[in-house]
Amino acid sequence: RRYVGYMPENADYYKYLTPRELLHMYGGICGLAGKELRDRTSELLRIVDLEKQSDRIFKTFSKGMKQRVSFAQALINDPEVIVLDEPTGGLDPVARKRMRATLQDLKKRGKTVFFSSHELSEVEMISDAVGILNKGELVMSGDMEQVVRQKGERQSLENFFLEIIGEAK
């Protein structure tokens, strides 16, 4: 709990809590308390751009707002390893850009970020390394640039993925 943060694909939290209450609850589970927890909660609400909505109950939020709360929850303990499942699903373009910037910042701070996504353009923009699964089996992994430069020419990750699973036409 101290070193890992997790964001599920579907943010299905207690619908009558506010983002602030939710972050306080998860922060407490991770051992945060007092001023440290209040400061971390405020910082994360600012990062995910939900300061003004921090005291609205969760059930009134759009999918994108729920995703942003879920992202903040995954970061509450300032984890060393962050696991994100479809983190940009439901986000508008501004929120996607902010999340990418936050993920880049986490990488610069030495954090390890694992994420799964069907949005391969997002994967390509963020990742240093990639693993491609097909029907639950790892079929390719490696440095992002090496993977997309297979056969000498650079191609998009999406095109490479379709080619490697035999769906390119």
CNS distance restraints for C-alpha pairs under 8 A (distance, minus, plus):
assign (resid   1 and name CA) (resid   5 and name CA) 7.40 0.50 0.50
assign (resid   1 and name CA) (resid  29 and name CA) 7.74 0.50 0.50
assign (resid   1 and name CA) (resid  30 and name CA) 5.51 0.50 0.50
assign (resid   1 and name CA) (resid  77 and name CA) 7.99 0.50 0.50
assign (resid   2 and name CA) (resid  30 and name CA) 5.73 0.50 0.50
assign (resid   2 and name CA) (resid  31 and name CA) 7.55 0.50 0.50
assign (resid   2 and name CA) (resid  77 and name CA) 6.37 0.50 0.50
assign (resid   2 and name CA) (resid  79 and name CA) 6.58 0.50 0.50
assign (resid   3 and name CA) (resid  77 and name CA) 7.42 0.50 0.50
assign (resid   3 and name CA) (resid  78 and name CA) 7.62 0.50 0.50
assign (resid   3 and name CA) (resid  79 and name CA) 4.49 0.50 0.50
assign (resid   3 and name CA) (resid  80 and name CA) 5.17 0.50 0.50
assign (resid   3 and name CA) (resid  81 and name CA) 6.27 0.50 0.50
assign (resid   4 and name CA) (resid  77 and name CA) 7.97 0.50 0.50
assign (resid   4 and name CA) (resid  79 and name CA) 4.93 0.50 0.50
assign (resid   4 and name CA) (resid  80 and name CA) 6.11 0.50 0.50
assign (resid   4 and name CA) (resid  81 and name CA) 4.84 0.50 0.50
assign (resid   4 and name CA) (resid  82 and name CA) 5.71 0.50 0.50
assign (resid   4 and name CA) (resid  83 and name CA) 7.58 0.50 0.50
assign (resid   5 and name CA) (resid  73 and name CA) 7.77 0.50 0.50
assign (resid   5 and name CA) (resid  74 and name CA) 4.38 0.50 0.50
assign (resid   5 and name CA) (resid  75 and name CA) 5.83 0.50 0.50
assign (resid   5 and name CA) (resid  76 and name CA) 7.70 0.50 0.50
assign (resid   5 and name CA) (resid  77 and name CA) 7.20 0.50 0.50
assign (resid   5 and name CA) (resid  78 and name CA) 7.79 0.50 0.50
assign (resid   5 and name CA) (resid  79 and name CA) 5.55 0.50 0.50
assign (resid   5 and name CA) (resid  80 and name CA) 7.92 0.50 0.50
assign (resid   5 and name CA) (resid  81 and name CA) 6.33 0.50 0.50
assign (resid   5 and name CA) (resid  82 and name CA) 4.63 0.50 0.50
assign (resid   5 and name CA) (resid  83 and name CA) 6.15 0.50 0.50
assign (resid   6 and name CA) (resid  73 and name CA) 7.90 0.50 0.50
assign (resid   6 and name CA) (resid  74 and name CA) 4.82 0.50 0.50
assign (resid   6 and name CA) (resid  82 and name CA) 5.90 0.50 0.50
assign (resid   6 and name CA) (resid  83 and name CA) 4.82 0.50 0.50
assign (resid   6 and name CA) (resid  84 and name CA) 5.92 0.50 0.50
assign (resid   7 and name CA) (resid  11 and name CA) 7.78 0.50 0.50
assign (resid   7 and name CA) (resid  70 and name CA) 5.83 0.50 0.50
assign (resid   7 and name CA) (resid  71 and name CA) 5.95 0.50 0.50
assign (resid   7 and name CA) (resid  73 and name CA) 7.33 0.50 0.50
assign (resid   7 and name CA) (resid  74 and name CA) 5.28 0.50 0.50
assign (resid   7 and name CA) (resid  83 and name CA) 6.30 0.50 0.50
assign (resid   7 and name CA) (resid  84 and name CA) 4.76 0.50 0.50
assign (resid   7 and name CA) (resid  85 and name CA) 6.05 0.50 0.50
assign (resid   7 and name CA) (resid  87 and name CA) 7.27 0.50 0.50
assign (resid   8 and name CA) (resid  70 and name CA) 7.50 0.50 0.50
assign (resid   8 and name CA) (resid  84 and name CA) 6.47 0.50 0.50
assign (resid   8 and name CA) (resid  85 and name CA) 5.27 0.50 0.50
assign (resid   8 and name CA) (resid  86 and name CA) 7.69 0.50 0.50
assign (resid   8 and name CA) (resid  87 and name CA) 7.98 0.50 0.50
assign (resid   9 and name CA) (resid  84 and name CA) 7.55 0.50 0.50
assign (resid   9 and name CA) (resid  85 and name CA) 4.74 0.50 0.50
assign (resid   9 and name CA) (resid  86 and name CA) 5.28 0.50 0.50
assign (resid   9 and name CA) (resid  87 and name CA) 6.69 0.50 0.50
assign (resid   9 and name CA) (resid  89 and name CA) 7.88 0.50 0.50
assign (resid  10 and name CA) (resid  67 and name CA) 7.61 0.50 0.50
assign (resid  11 and name CA) (resid  66 and name CA) 5.93 0.50 0.50
assign (resid  11 and name CA) (resid  67 and name CA) 6.15 0.50 0.50
assign (resid  11 and name CA) (resid  70 and name CA) 5.84 0.50 0.50
assign (resid  13 and name CA) (resid  58 and name CA) 7.73 0.50 0.50
assign (resid  14 and name CA) (resid  22 and name CA) 7.90 0.50 0.50
assign (resid  14 and name CA) (resid  58 and name CA) 7.30 0.50 0.50
assign (resid  15 and name CA) (resid  57 and name CA) 6.64 0.50 0.50
assign (resid  15 and name CA) (resid  58 and name CA) 4.91 0.50 0.50
assign (resid  15 and name CA) (resid  59 and name CA) 4.58 0.50 0.50
assign (resid  16 and name CA) (resid  57 and name CA) 5.29 0.50 0.50
assign (resid  16 and name CA) (resid  58 and name CA) 5.97 0.50 0.50
assign (resid  16 and name CA) (resid  59 and name CA) 6.43 0.50 0.50
assign (resid  17 and name CA) (resid  21 and name CA) 5.81 0.50 0.50
assign (resid  17 and name CA) (resid  22 and name CA) 6.04 0.50 0.50
assign (resid  17 and name CA) (resid  57 and name CA) 5.23 0.50 0.50
assign (resid  17 and name CA) (resid  58 and name CA) 5.76 0.50 0.50
assign (resid  18 and name CA) (resid  22 and name CA) 6.08 0.50 0.50
assign (resid  18 and name CA) (resid  54 and name CA) 6.20 0.50 0.50
assign (resid  18 and name CA) (resid  55 and name CA) 5.15 0.50 0.50
assign (resid  18 and name CA) (resid  56 and name CA) 5.28 0.50 0.50
assign (resid  18 and name CA) (resid  57 and name CA) 4.30 0.50 0.50
assign (resid  18 and name CA) (resid  58 and name CA) 5.38 0.50 0.50
assign (resid  19 and name CA) (resid  23 and name CA) 6.07 0.50 0.50
assign (resid  19 and name CA) (resid  53 and name CA) 7.84 0.50 0.50
assign (resid  19 and name CA) (resid  54 and name CA) 5.19 0.50 0.50
assign (resid  19 and name CA) (resid  55 and name CA) 6.60 0.50 0.50
assign (resid  19 and name CA) (resid  56 and name CA) 7.33 0.50 0.50
assign (resid  19 and name CA) (resid  57 and name CA) 7.24 0.50 0.50
assign (resid  19 and name CA) (resid  58 and name CA) 6.61 0.50 0.50
assign (resid  19 and name CA) (resid  69 and name CA) 6.26 0.50 0.50
assign (resid  20 and name CA) (resid  24 and name CA) 6.16 0.50 0.50
assign (resid  20 and name CA) (resid  41 and name CA) 6.67 0.50 0.50
assign (resid  20 and name CA) (resid  45 and name CA) 7.87 0.50 0.50
assign (resid  20 and name CA) (resid  54 and name CA) 5.45 0.50 0.50
assign (resid  20 and name CA) (resid  55 and name CA) 6.44 0.50 0.50
assign (resid  21 and name CA) (resid  25 and name CA) 6.10 0.50 0.50
assign (resid  22 and name CA) (resid  26 and name CA) 6.28 0.50 0.50
assign (resid  22 and name CA) (resid  73 and name CA) 7.71 0.50 0.50
assign (resid  23 and name CA) (resid  27 and name CA) 5.77 0.50 0.50
assign (resid  23 and name CA) (resid  41 and name CA) 6.15 0.50 0.50
assign (resid  23 and name CA) (resid  72 and name CA) 7.54 0.50 0.50
assign (resid  23 and name CA) (resid  73 and name CA) 5.80 0.50 0.50
assign (resid  23 and name CA) (resid  76 and name CA) 6.82 0.50 0.50
assign (resid  24 and name CA) (resid  28 and name CA) 6.00 0.50 0.50
assign (resid  24 and name CA) (resid  37 and name CA) 6.68 0.50 0.50
assign (resid  24 and name CA) (resid  38 and name CA) 7.52 0.50 0.50
assign (resid  24 and name CA) (resid  41 and name CA) 6.99 0.50 0.50
assign (resid  25 and name CA) (resid  29 and name CA) 6.41 0.50 0.50
assign (resid  26 and name CA) (resid  30 and name CA) 6.32 0.50 0.50
assign (resid  26 and name CA) (resid  73 and name CA) 6.81 0.50 0.50
assign (resid  26 and name CA) (resid  76 and name CA) 7.25 0.50 0.50
assign (resid  27 and name CA) (resid  31 and name CA) 6.33 0.50 0.50
assign (resid  27 and name CA) (resid  32 and name CA) 5.12 0.50 0.50
assign (resid  27 and name CA) (resid  33 and name CA) 7.24 0.50 0.50
assign (resid  27 and name CA) (resid  37 and name CA) 6.40 0.50 0.50
assign (resid  27 and name CA) (resid  76 and name CA) 5.83 0.50 0.50
assign (resid  27 and name CA) (resid  77 and name CA) 6.37 0.50 0.50
assign (resid  28 and name CA) (resid  32 and name CA) 5.00 0.50 0.50
assign (resid  28 and name CA) (resid  33 and name CA) 6.05 0.50 0.50
assign (resid  28 and name CA) (resid  37 and name CA) 7.76 0.50 0.50
assign (resid  30 and name CA) (resid  77 and name CA) 6.23 0.50 0.50
assign (resid  32 and name CA) (resid  36 and name CA) 6.53 0.50 0.50
assign (resid  32 and name CA) (resid  37 and name CA) 5.30 0.50 0.50
assign (resid  32 and name CA) (resid  77 and name CA) 7.43 0.50 0.50
assign (resid  33 and name CA) (resid  37 and name CA) 4.87 0.50 0.50
assign (resid  33 and name CA) (resid  38 and name CA) 7.65 0.50 0.50
assign (resid  34 and name CA) (resid  38 and name CA) 6.33 0.50 0.50
assign (resid  35 and name CA) (resid  39 and name CA) 5.89 0.50 0.50
assign (resid  36 and name CA) (resid  40 and name CA) 6.06 0.50 0.50
assign (resid  37 and name CA) (resid  41 and name CA) 5.99 0.50 0.50
assign (resid  38 and name CA) (resid  42 and name CA) 6.21 0.50 0.50
assign (resid  39 and name CA) (resid  43 and name CA) 6.13 0.50 0.50
assign (resid  40 and name CA) (resid  44 and name CA) 6.18 0.50 0.50
assign (resid  40 and name CA) (resid  76 and name CA) 6.74 0.50 0.50
assign (resid  41 and name CA) (resid  45 and name CA) 6.14 0.50 0.50
assign (resid  41 and name CA) (resid  76 and name CA) 7.04 0.50 0.50
assign (resid  42 and name CA) (resid  46 and name CA) 6.24 0.50 0.50
assign (resid  42 and name CA) (resid  51 and name CA) 7.43 0.50 0.50
assign (resid  43 and name CA) (resid  47 and name CA) 6.23 0.50 0.50
assign (resid  44 and name CA) (resid  48 and name CA) 6.16 0.50 0.50
assign (resid  44 and name CA) (resid  72 and name CA) 5.55 0.50 0.50
assign (resid  44 and name CA) (resid  75 and name CA) 7.69 0.50 0.50
assign (resid  44 and name CA) (resid  76 and name CA) 7.33 0.50 0.50
assign (resid  45 and name CA) (resid  49 and name CA) 5.89 0.50 0.50
assign (resid  45 and name CA) (resid  50 and name CA) 5.04 0.50 0.50
assign (resid  45 and name CA) (resid  51 and name CA) 5.12 0.50 0.50
assign (resid  45 and name CA) (resid  54 and name CA) 7.06 0.50 0.50
assign (resid  45 and name CA) (resid  69 and name CA) 7.86 0.50 0.50
assign (resid  45 and name CA) (resid  72 and name CA) 7.00 0.50 0.50
assign (resid  46 and name CA) (resid  50 and name CA) 6.16 0.50 0.50
assign (resid  46 and name CA) (resid  51 and name CA) 5.51 0.50 0.50
assign (resid  47 and name CA) (resid  72 and name CA) 7.97 0.50 0.50
assign (resid  47 and name CA) (resid 102 and name CA) 7.82 0.50 0.50
assign (resid  48 and name CA) (resid  68 and name CA) 5.64 0.50 0.50
assign (resid  48 and name CA) (resid  69 and name CA) 7.27 0.50 0.50
assign (resid  48 and name CA) (resid  71 and name CA) 7.73 0.50 0.50
assign (resid  48 and name CA) (resid  72 and name CA) 6.72 0.50 0.50
assign (resid  48 and name CA) (resid  95 and name CA) 7.70 0.50 0.50
assign (resid  48 and name CA) (resid  98 and name CA) 7.55 0.50 0.50
assign (resid  48 and name CA) (resid  99 and name CA) 7.67 0.50 0.50
assign (resid  50 and name CA) (resid  54 and name CA) 5.79 0.50 0.50
assign (resid  50 and name CA) (resid  65 and name CA) 7.86 0.50 0.50
assign (resid  50 and name CA) (resid  68 and name CA) 7.90 0.50 0.50
assign (resid  50 and name CA) (resid  69 and name CA) 7.91 0.50 0.50
assign (resid  56 and name CA) (resid  60 and name CA) 7.26 0.50 0.50
assign (resid  57 and name CA) (resid  61 and name CA) 7.59 0.50 0.50
assign (resid  58 and name CA) (resid  66 and name CA) 7.30 0.50 0.50
assign (resid  61 and name CA) (resid  65 and name CA) 5.65 0.50 0.50
assign (resid  61 and name CA) (resid  66 and name CA) 6.08 0.50 0.50
assign (resid  62 and name CA) (resid  66 and name CA) 6.24 0.50 0.50
assign (resid  63 and name CA) (resid  67 and name CA) 6.19 0.50 0.50
assign (resid  63 and name CA) (resid  90 and name CA) 5.64 0.50 0.50
assign (resid  63 and name CA) (resid  91 and name CA) 7.57 0.50 0.50
assign (resid  64 and name CA) (resid  68 and name CA) 6.34 0.50 0.50
assign (resid  64 and name CA) (resid  89 and name CA) 7.45 0.50 0.50
assign (resid  64 and name CA) (resid  90 and name CA) 4.70 0.50 0.50
assign (resid  64 and name CA) (resid  91 and name CA) 4.52 0.50 0.50
assign (resid  64 and name CA) (resid  92 and name CA) 6.95 0.50 0.50
assign (resid  65 and name CA) (resid  69 and name CA) 6.35 0.50 0.50
assign (resid  65 and name CA) (resid  91 and name CA) 7.71 0.50 0.50
assign (resid  66 and name CA) (resid  70 and name CA) 6.12 0.50 0.50
assign (resid  67 and name CA) (resid  71 and name CA) 6.14 0.50 0.50
assign (resid  67 and name CA) (resid  87 and name CA) 7.01 0.50 0.50
assign (resid  67 and name CA) (resid  88 and name CA) 7.58 0.50 0.50
assign (resid  67 and name CA) (resid  89 and name CA) 7.57 0.50 0.50
assign (resid  67 and name CA) (resid  90 and name CA) 7.20 0.50 0.50
assign (resid  67 and name CA) (resid  91 and name CA) 7.23 0.50 0.50
assign (resid  68 and name CA) (resid  72 and name CA) 6.28 0.50 0.50
assign (resid  68 and name CA) (resid  95 and name CA) 7.99 0.50 0.50
assign (resid  69 and name CA) (resid  73 and name CA) 6.16 0.50 0.50
assign (resid  70 and name CA) (resid  74 and name CA) 6.30 0.50 0.50
assign (resid  71 and name CA) (resid  75 and name CA) 6.56 0.50 0.50
assign (resid  71 and name CA) (resid  87 and name CA) 7.37 0.50 0.50
assign (resid  72 and name CA) (resid  76 and name CA) 6.12 0.50 0.50
assign (resid  74 and name CA) (resid  82 and name CA) 7.04 0.50 0.50
assign (resid  75 and name CA) (resid  79 and name CA) 6.33 0.50 0.50
assign (resid  75 and name CA) (resid  82 and name CA) 7.58 0.50 0.50
assign (resid  79 and name CA) (resid 111 and name CA) 7.53 0.50 0.50
assign (resid  80 and name CA) (resid 110 and name CA) 7.78 0.50 0.50
assign (resid  80 and name CA) (resid 111 and name CA) 5.02 0.50 0.50
assign (resid  80 and name CA) (resid 112 and name CA) 6.21 0.50 0.50
assign (resid  81 and name CA) (resid 111 and name CA) 6.00 0.50 0.50
assign (resid  81 and name CA) (resid 112 and name CA) 4.77 0.50 0.50
assign (resid  81 and name CA) (resid 113 and name CA) 5.89 0.50 0.50
assign (resid  81 and name CA) (resid 114 and name CA) 7.68 0.50 0.50
assign (resid  82 and name CA) (resid 111 and name CA) 7.52 0.50 0.50
assign (resid  82 and name CA) (resid 112 and name CA) 6.23 0.50 0.50
assign (resid  82 and name CA) (resid 113 and name CA) 4.77 0.50 0.50
assign (resid  82 and name CA) (resid 114 and name CA) 6.15 0.50 0.50
assign (resid  83 and name CA) (resid 113 and name CA) 6.03 0.50 0.50
assign (resid  83 and name CA) (resid 114 and name CA) 4.82 0.50 0.50
assign (resid  83 and name CA) (resid 115 and name CA) 5.65 0.50 0.50
assign (resid  84 and name CA) (resid 113 and name CA) 7.60 0.50 0.50
assign (resid  84 and name CA) (resid 114 and name CA) 6.21 0.50 0.50
assign (resid  84 and name CA) (resid 115 and name CA) 4.48 0.50 0.50
assign (resid  84 and name CA) (resid 116 and name CA) 6.54 0.50 0.50
assign (resid  85 and name CA) (resid 115 and name CA) 5.58 0.50 0.50
assign (resid  85 and name CA) (resid 116 and name CA) 5.09 0.50 0.50
assign (resid  85 and name CA) (resid 117 and name CA) 6.74 0.50 0.50
assign (resid  86 and name CA) (resid 115 and name CA) 6.94 0.50 0.50
assign (resid  86 and name CA) (resid 116 and name CA) 5.58 0.50 0.50
assign (resid  86 and name CA) (resid 117 and name CA) 4.73 0.50 0.50
assign (resid  86 and name CA) (resid 118 and name CA) 7.32 0.50 0.50
assign (resid  87 and name CA) (resid 115 and name CA) 7.45 0.50 0.50
assign (resid  87 and name CA) (resid 116 and name CA) 7.94 0.50 0.50
assign (resid  87 and name CA) (resid 117 and name CA) 7.47 0.50 0.50
assign (resid  88 and name CA) (resid  96 and name CA) 6.01 0.50 0.50
assign (resid  88 and name CA) (resid  99 and name CA) 7.71 0.50 0.50
assign (resid  91 and name CA) (resid  95 and name CA) 5.69 0.50 0.50
assign (resid  91 and name CA) (resid  96 and name CA) 5.81 0.50 0.50
assign (resid  92 and name CA) (resid  96 and name CA) 6.17 0.50 0.50
assign (resid  93 and name CA) (resid  97 and name CA) 6.18 0.50 0.50
assign (resid  94 and name CA) (resid  98 and name CA) 6.30 0.50 0.50
assign (resid  95 and name CA) (resid  99 and name CA) 6.09 0.50 0.50
assign (resid  96 and name CA) (resid 100 and name CA) 6.16 0.50 0.50
assign (resid  97 and name CA) (resid 101 and name CA) 6.22 0.50 0.50
assign (resid  98 and name CA) (resid 102 and name CA) 6.16 0.50 0.50
assign (resid  99 and name CA) (resid 103 and name CA) 6.09 0.50 0.50
assign (resid 100 and name CA) (resid 104 and name CA) 6.13 0.50 0.50
assign (resid 100 and name CA) (resid 126 and name CA) 6.69 0.50 0.50
assign (resid 101 and name CA) (resid 105 and name CA) 6.19 0.50 0.50
assign (resid 102 and name CA) (resid 106 and name CA) 6.18 0.50 0.50
assign (resid 103 and name CA) (resid 107 and name CA) 6.26 0.50 0.50
assign (resid 103 and name CA) (resid 113 and name CA) 7.70 0.50 0.50
assign (resid 103 and name CA) (resid 126 and name CA) 7.48 0.50 0.50
assign (resid 104 and name CA) (resid 108 and name CA) 6.29 0.50 0.50
assign (resid 104 and name CA) (resid 126 and name CA) 7.02 0.50 0.50
assign (resid 105 and name CA) (resid 109 and name CA) 6.28 0.50 0.50
assign (resid 106 and name CA) (resid 110 and name CA) 6.56 0.50 0.50
assign (resid 106 and name CA) (resid 111 and name CA) 5.39 0.50 0.50
assign (resid 106 and name CA) (resid 112 and name CA) 7.82 0.50 0.50
assign (resid 106 and name CA) (resid 113 and name CA) 7.91 0.50 0.50
assign (resid 107 and name CA) (resid 111 and name CA) 5.15 0.50 0.50
assign (resid 107 and name CA) (resid 112 and name CA) 6.59 0.50 0.50
assign (resid 107 and name CA) (resid 113 and name CA) 7.29 0.50 0.50
assign (resid 117 and name CA) (resid 122 and name CA) 7.87 0.50 0.50
assign (resid 117 and name CA) (resid 123 and name CA) 6.95 0.50 0.50
assign (resid 119 and name CA) (resid 123 and name CA) 6.69 0.50 0.50
assign (resid 120 and name CA) (resid 124 and name CA) 6.07 0.50 0.50
assign (resid 120 and name CA) (resid 157 and name CA) 6.22 0.50 0.50
assign (resid 120 and name CA) (resid 158 and name CA) 5.64 0.50 0.50
assign (resid 121 and name CA) (resid 125 and name CA) 6.26 0.50 0.50
assign (resid 121 and name CA) (resid 156 and name CA) 7.76 0.50 0.50
assign (resid 121 and name CA) (resid 157 and name CA) 6.98 0.50 0.50
assign (resid 121 and name CA) (resid 158 and name CA) 7.03 0.50 0.50
assign (resid 122 and name CA) (resid 126 and name CA) 6.34 0.50 0.50
assign (resid 123 and name CA) (resid 127 and name CA) 5.60 0.50 0.50
assign (resid 123 and name CA) (resid 130 and name CA) 7.98 0.50 0.50
assign (resid 124 and name CA) (resid 144 and name CA) 7.28 0.50 0.50
assign (resid 124 and name CA) (resid 156 and name CA) 7.88 0.50 0.50
assign (resid 124 and name CA) (resid 157 and name CA) 6.34 0.50 0.50
assign (resid 127 and name CA) (resid 144 and name CA) 6.77 0.50 0.50
assign (resid 128 and name CA) (resid 143 and name CA) 6.03 0.50 0.50
assign (resid 128 and name CA) (resid 144 and name CA) 5.39 0.50 0.50
assign (resid 128 and name CA) (resid 145 and name CA) 7.85 0.50 0.50
assign (resid 129 and name CA) (resid 141 and name CA) 7.38 0.50 0.50
assign (resid 129 and name CA) (resid 142 and name CA) 5.49 0.50 0.50
assign (resid 129 and name CA) (resid 143 and name CA) 4.24 0.50 0.50
assign (resid 129 and name CA) (resid 144 and name CA) 4.66 0.50 0.50
assign (resid 130 and name CA) (resid 141 and name CA) 5.48 0.50 0.50
assign (resid 130 and name CA) (resid 142 and name CA) 5.68 0.50 0.50
assign (resid 130 and name CA) (resid 143 and name CA) 6.38 0.50 0.50
assign (resid 130 and name CA) (resid 144 and name CA) 5.73 0.50 0.50
assign (resid 130 and name CA) (resid 147 and name CA) 7.89 0.50 0.50
assign (resid 131 and name CA) (resid 138 and name CA) 6.75 0.50 0.50
assign (resid 131 and name CA) (resid 139 and name CA) 7.67 0.50 0.50
assign (resid 131 and name CA) (resid 140 and name CA) 5.72 0.50 0.50
assign (resid 131 and name CA) (resid 141 and name CA) 4.08 0.50 0.50
assign (resid 131 and name CA) (resid 142 and name CA) 6.61 0.50 0.50
assign (resid 132 and name CA) (resid 138 and name CA) 5.76 0.50 0.50
assign (resid 132 and name CA) (resid 139 and name CA) 5.79 0.50 0.50
assign (resid 132 and name CA) (resid 140 and name CA) 5.23 0.50 0.50
assign (resid 132 and name CA) (resid 141 and name CA) 6.16 0.50 0.50
assign (resid 132 and name CA) (resid 161 and name CA) 7.30 0.50 0.50
assign (resid 133 and name CA) (resid 137 and name CA) 5.17 0.50 0.50
assign (resid 133 and name CA) (resid 138 and name CA) 4.46 0.50 0.50
assign (resid 133 and name CA) (resid 139 and name CA) 5.78 0.50 0.50
assign (resid 133 and name CA) (resid 140 and name CA) 7.41 0.50 0.50
assign (resid 134 and name CA) (resid 138 and name CA) 6.54 0.50 0.50
assign (resid 134 and name CA) (resid 139 and name CA) 6.58 0.50 0.50
assign (resid 134 and name CA) (resid 165 and name CA) 6.75 0.50 0.50
assign (resid 141 and name CA) (resid 147 and name CA) 7.46 0.50 0.50
assign (resid 142 and name CA) (resid 146 and name CA) 6.87 0.50 0.50
assign (resid 142 and name CA) (resid 147 and name CA) 6.20 0.50 0.50
assign (resid 143 and name CA) (resid 147 and name CA) 6.16 0.50 0.50
assign (resid 144 and name CA) (resid 148 and name CA) 6.29 0.50 0.50
assign (resid 145 and name CA) (resid 149 and name CA) 6.04 0.50 0.50
assign (resid 146 and name CA) (resid 150 and name CA) 6.46 0.50 0.50
assign (resid 147 and name CA) (resid 157 and name CA) 7.93 0.50 0.50
assign (resid 147 and name CA) (resid 160 and name CA) 7.97 0.50 0.50
assign (resid 148 and name CA) (resid 153 and name CA) 7.89 0.50 0.50
assign (resid 148 and name CA) (resid 154 and name CA) 5.45 0.50 0.50
assign (resid 148 and name CA) (resid 155 and name CA) 5.43 0.50 0.50
assign (resid 148 and name CA) (resid 156 and name CA) 6.30 0.50 0.50
assign (resid 148 and name CA) (resid 157 and name CA) 5.81 0.50 0.50
assign (resid 148 and name CA) (resid 160 and name CA) 6.45 0.50 0.50
assign (resid 149 and name CA) (resid 153 and name CA) 5.19 0.50 0.50
assign (resid 149 and name CA) (resid 154 and name CA) 4.27 0.50 0.50
assign (resid 149 and name CA) (resid 155 and name CA) 6.45 0.50 0.50
assign (resid 150 and name CA) (resid 154 and name CA) 7.15 0.50 0.50
assign (resid 155 and name CA) (resid 159 and name CA) 6.50 0.50 0.50
assign (resid 155 and name CA) (resid 160 and name CA) 6.56 0.50 0.50
assign (resid 156 and name CA) (resid 160 and name CA) 6.26 0.50 0.50
assign (resid 157 and name CA) (resid 161 and name CA) 5.95 0.50 0.50
assign (resid 158 and name CA) (resid 162 and name CA) 6.22 0.50 0.50
assign (resid 159 and name CA) (resid 163 and name CA) 6.13 0.50 0.50
assign (resid 159 and name CA) (resid 168 and name CA) 7.08 0.50 0.50
assign (resid 160 and name CA) (resid 164 and name CA) 6.08 0.50 0.50
assign (resid 161 and name CA) (resid 165 and name CA) 6.25 0.50 0.50
assign (resid 162 and name CA) (resid 166 and name CA) 6.10 0.50 0.50
assign (resid 162 and name CA) (resid 167 and name CA) 4.87 0.50 0.50
assign (resid 162 and name CA) (resid 168 and name CA) 4.88 0.50 0.50
assign (resid 163 and name CA) (resid 167 and name CA) 5.82 0.50 0.50
assign (resid 163 and name CA) (resid 168 and name CA) 4.65 0.50 0.50
